Amino acid sequence: MVGKRAFLALFAALLLATSFSLAAEQSRDLTVFCAAGLSGAFNEMGQLYENESNVSVAFNFDGAPVLRTQIENGAYADVFVSGSNKHMNALKAEGFIDNRSVFVLARNWQAVIVPRDNPAKIENLSDLARPGIKIVTGSKDLPITDATMQILNKTANDTAFGPDFKQKVLANVISQETNINFIVAKVALGEADAAFAHKSEVSSEYAAKVAFVEIPQKYNVKSEYTMGIASDSRHPDQAEKFLELVKSDEGKAILIKHGYEVV
């Protein structure tokens, strides 16, 4: 059932990307495909860029695997912003991204998020293995899913958790979402007891509705966010100026405000 829902969601996303791309190609907008968790920071970037350049920015926010699939299937983009190196590297290898333009714009640690009232009384990482805990994760290849698996794998040889900790946690998963914003929403609305999330990617809409449970650093992993210009961009000069804005002191200040560690 989860697989069918994921397929339907991907199919709908491809249809949306096709119509989105046709509209973008017919305009002078700068089209930016951006990982959904960065929407808060990049909406501000877009507004700043528009004010300085008089060029509109059209964003397509979604999970990095969905955005990658859209680009591979012909969706038009000028810029791609990924929540992990994996999807950026794949698009570079396939010739969709100008390798010379790619850079790391920010980094981010992970945390466990719970509803503000924390009905399941989750106080630490080990609590996620308790029977009956409702956990939401990301779909396959989503950057937060990769980070989650790395964290759980790090516990395997630690006697504080035991060899079956990962299996018990995964047995508590009730749904798999296609982007980080959907994951955060499930927890914020009380539809799940916990989820792994990038620390800086809880939107202002839900910030007051969730709390963080810290992950000890020896188990935690740091994500990298990468950005580059599409090889078939019709506006490479505008795209380059957008990248320069993100690298600027103003751009870095926006990322820091939203909780990212800038490079």
N, C-alpha and C positions, 0 to 999 in steps of 0.2 A: 504493500500500500504506500509506504514511504517512497519507494522507488518510482511508482506511478505518479505521485504528486510532484516529485522532483523533475520527472520528465515533462509533465504538463507545464510546470513553472518555467523550465528552460525553453520549451517551445514557445510559450507566450512571450518570454523575454526576447527571443530571436525575432518574432514578428514585430514587437515594439521597436527593437533596434533597427529593423529594416525601414520602417516608416520614419523613425527618428533620423536615420542617416540620409534618406531622400530629402527630407526637409532641410537638413543641415547643408547638404551639397548645393541646394538651390539658394542659399543665403551666404552672407559673408561672415557669419558667426564662426567663432573658434569653438570647435566641438571637442569637449574633454570627457573621456570615459574615465571615471574615477571610482575607486573602492568606496563602498557605501559608508563605512565608518568615518571617512574623512569629510563627509558632507558638510558638517558644521564649519570646519576650517576653510574648506575650499569654496563654499558659498561666499565667505568673506573675501577670499582671494579673488574670486570672479568679479565681485562688486568693485573691489579696488582696481582691478585691471580695466574694467569697463570705464571707470571714472578717469583713468589716466590715458586710455588709448582710443576711446570712442568706438571700440569694437565689442560687440556683445559676446558673451560666453554661454554656450549651450551645454549643460552638464547632463551626462547619463550616469547616474549613481546606481551601482549594484555590486554584488559579490565579484571578486576578481576572476573566479573561474567562469562566471556567466559573461563578463565583459570580454574575457579572452576568447570564448567561443563565438561571441558576436563578431568580433574582429576577424577571426579565422573564417567566418562564414560571409564576409563581405561587408559588414557594417562599417560605415565611414567614421573615422576619428582623426583629429589632429594631434591629440595628446592622450597618452594612457598613464594613469596613476594606479599602481598596484599595491596591495597590502602585503606582498611578499616578493622575493626574488624569483620564485619558481615560475610564476606566470609571465613575468617580464622576460626572463631568460628564454622561455619557450617561444614567445613572440619574436624575440630577437633572432633566435635560431631559425625561425621560419621566414625571416625577412620582412616581418610586418613593422618592426621598430628600428629606427636609425640608431645603431649601436653607439655612435659617438655622442649622442644626446643624453644617454641614460645616466642618472645619478641617484644616490640615496638622499632623500630629503628629510627623513626623520626615523626615529626608532621608538620602541614602545615595549614595556613589560606587560605581563598578563596578570589577571586577578580572577578570583571567583566573585561573581555578583549574586546577590540574594535580594528578595523584596525587602523594603525598608523595615517592615515589622518582623521579618525573618521567622515565619511560622514554623519552619522545620528545625529551628535552633541550630543552624549550621555555623560553627565557630572556627573550624579549621579544615584543611584539605581532607583529612581522614574521615570527616563526617559524610563526605560524598558517597562513601561505600555502604552507608546504612540502608537496609532494605526499606523500600517505600519512598525514598527520596526521589523527587521528580526533577530530572536534569534535561536541559535542552542544549543541543550542540549544533555545530554547523554541518552542512552537507560535505560530501567528499571533496577534497582539494581546496576548500575554503581556507584561507590563511589561519584563521583562529582554530580550525579543526586540526591542521598540521601542528600548531603550537600545543593544542590540548594533548595530542598523542605523544608529543615529545615530553611534556610534563609527566604524563602518566607512565611513560616508559622509564623515566628517571627514578620512579619509586620502586621499580621491580626488585631491585637488589637491596632495598632498605628494610631492615627487620621491623622498623616502626610501622610499616604499611603491610608487608607480606606479599608473597608472589602473586596472589589473586586479587590484589587491590584494583588494578586496572580493569579486570573482568567484572568485578562487582560494580564499579562506577559505571561502566558502559551498559551494564544490565539495567541501570536506573534511567537510561535515556528514553524520553517519551516522544521527542521529535527532533528532526534535523532541518535546520533553516538554511536558506540560500544566501543570506548576508547577515552581517553582524547586527544591523539595526533591528532585524526581525527577532534575533536572539535576545537582545536587550529588552525589546517590547514584551516578549513572553514573560520574562522575569518581573519586569516593572508592573505588569498587569496581574500578577499573581497566578499566572497559568503554569508556572514552573517554580520549583524551590531554589534552583541554582543554575548557573551557567559559567563557563569560562569566557572571558572577554578581554579584549585589549583595554588597558586601564584608561586610556584617553578617549575611548570611543563610546562612552555613554552620553547620548545627546542631551542637550539642555532640557528637552521635553520630558526626559525620564530621570534626570539627575537626582531629583528630590524623592524619587520612588524606589531607589535601589541603594544598597550599601555594599561596600567592598569587604571581602575576606582575603587577607593577604596570603600570597603563596611564598613560602620560604625561598630565598634566592637560589639555594643549591638545587631546587627542583624547577625553578622558573626559567623561561626562555625569553629572549628579546627579539621582537619582530623588526624587520626593516621595511620601510616604504620606499618604493622606487618610482621614478617618473621619466618618461621619454617621449620623443616626437615620433608619430607614425611615419613610416617611410613614404606613404602616398599622400601625405598632407598637402592640401592645396594652398595652405597658408603657413609655410615653414617659418617665415620671418615673424609673423604674429605669434606662432607657437613658441619660438625661441624667446620672444619678449615675455611671454607668460612664464616660461621656466625661469627666466632671470628674476621676475618678480618673486617667485617662490623662494629663490635663493637669497633674495635681498634681506636687509635688516627688517623691513616691514613685513615681509613674508614669514621670516623666522619668528617675529613677535606674535603673529597670528597663530602659528603652530604651537608655540610655548603657551599661549593663553588657553589653548584647547588641550593642554596636557601632554604634548609630544616632546620628546627629547630631540632637539635639532642637531644636525651634523655640522 
